[in-house]
């Protein structure tokens, strides 16, 4: 290997150049029902902020906002407005998201949001069927009931999705230390987690 060659990277790793972050349905009337909701919202906010530092596209959806409310304020402040709405559970049923994913032509999608066993799972399975590599940040997704979340994560894993965490994703996107972006990512990783719900 020539020392001037770029370092080898496993195709299993995400990067800032090949990944889209998709934030699914983190809405006021839904998030209030989810255990560890403060930690989930905090983790999703860190993913959004990290994606912006590193130049990844950030997409988001709202499930039937007329009935379920808007995206929670903490995340809405970080997202491009307006957030497209959908009635289908899979995000690929949302025309704006499907068109943006096709236009950006990035092969990998990291999913965060709720609920793991409904919109996250159906989106993951549709993305896999469409040829994307799918990653699920397990500490940035939730369901009302632990059994639904566990079975959904198991099913997505068995179907070909890759399970990861927020911190692992941030460092994967960053790839190396010693850059201005790394300093910002490192600061995100060092943030104190919220306590309680």
N, C-alpha and C positions, 0 to 999 in steps of 0.2 A: 504494500500500500504506500503510495506516494504521500509524504508529509503535507503536501499542499492540498491533497484531496479533502473534501469535507468529511467530518467523522461519520461513521456508519450509524444509522438510526433504524431501529426495528420498525417495521410497518405497523406493529401493534401500538406504537406510541403516538399520541396526539401531538400536534404542533400548532403554533399560532397561524401557520400558513395553510393548514388543511382542515381546520375544525370550525364548526359553528356551534354556538351555545344557544339552546332552545329552552326558554323558561315557560312552563306550562301551568296556566290557570291558578296563579297564586292570588286568589280573590278574597275579599273581606269575609263573605259569608261561608266560604269553604275553609279558609285557613284557621278560623276560630275553632273548628271541630277537630283539628289535627294535633295529636300529642307532640310535644317538643316543637311547637310552631315557631317560637322565638328563635330557636337554634336553626331551624330550617330556613327561615327568612334571612337571618344573618349570614348563613352559608351561601344562599343564593345571591345576596348582595355582594359578597366577596367574589363570587364567580363573575358577576356582571362587571364589577370594578376591575378585576384582573383582565377580563376579556378586552375591556376598553384600553387598558394600559398597553396590551400587546397587539391590539388591532384586529381581534376576532370579531366577526359579525355576531350580534346578539339579537335573536328573534324572541318574540313572546306571543302568547295567546290568552284570551279570556273566554271561558265557557259560559254562554248565555248570560252576559252581564246584566241584562234587564232583571233577571231573577236572582243572580248570584253576586251582584255587585262588581265593582271595578277592581283592578289589581291593587293590592294593599299599598298604601301611600309610600312606604319606605322603598319599595321596589319600583313603583311607578315613577318616582323622582329620578331613577337611574336609567329608565327605559325610554326609547323613542316613542313619542305619542303620535297618533293614537295607537293603542295596542289592538290588533285585529281580533274580532270576535268570531266564535264558531258555535255550531250546535252539534256537529259530529264530535265524537269523543277523540278520535285521532286528529293530531294537528295537521296531517296531510289532507284532511277534509277542509282545512282553511285555505282558500285559494291564495291569499297573500303569502302565507308561509310556504306553500308548495311552489309557488312561482319564484320566491326569493331563493329557496334551496336550489332550484333548477338553474337559476341565473348565476348564483355564486359558484356552483359546481365544486363544492368542497365535499370530499368523500366521507368525512367524519362528523358526527353530531353528538354533542354532550347534552343529555337531558337532565333537567332539574324541575321540581315543582310538585304538583299534586293532581289527582291522587295516584299513587304508584300502581294500583291494580286496575285503574280505569284509563284515564287519558295518557299517563306515562306509558303503561304497558301497550296499549293499542297503537300509540305513536311509534314506540320502539319496534314493534312487530311490522308495522307498515314501512318504516324506514329500512329495516333489514331486507324486506321483500323488494324494495326499490333499489337495492344495491349499496346502501350506505353502511358504513361501520358505525355502530351505536355504542355509546358509553353512557352509563347511568351513575350519577354522583349519589351514592347511597345515603350520605349524610345531608343531602339537599333535596330529598324526596320524602313524601309521607303519605300515609293513609289513616283513616279514622281508627282502624283496627289492626293490631300487630299481625294477625294471621293473614290478612289481605296483603299487607306489605311484604311479608316473608314469601308467600307463594308467588306474588308478582315478580319479586327479584329472582327467585329460583327459576321461574318460567322464562324470564327474559334472558337469564344466563344460559339456560339450556337451549334457547333459540339462537344464540350467537352474540348476544350483547355482552359488553365488557363492563363489569362493575368496578367502580373506582371511588375515590373520595375527593372532596373539594381541594384539600391541600395537595394531593397527588396530581390532580388535574392542573392546578396552577403552576406547579414546578415542571410538569411535562410541557405545558405551553411555553414556559420560559426557556427551558433547555439548558441554561448555563448561568453561573454566577458572574459577577464582575461587570454587569451592565447597569445603566440607569433603570431599565425596566425591572431587573432583578431586585434592586433596592425597593422598588414600589411593591413588587410581589412579596418580598420578604416581610415588609411592613404589614401587608394584609394577613399573612400567615401568623404573625405575632399578635394580632388583635386578640383581646380577651373575649372569650365566648360569653354570651348572655347567660344569666342564671335564672332558672325557673321558666314558667310559662305564664 
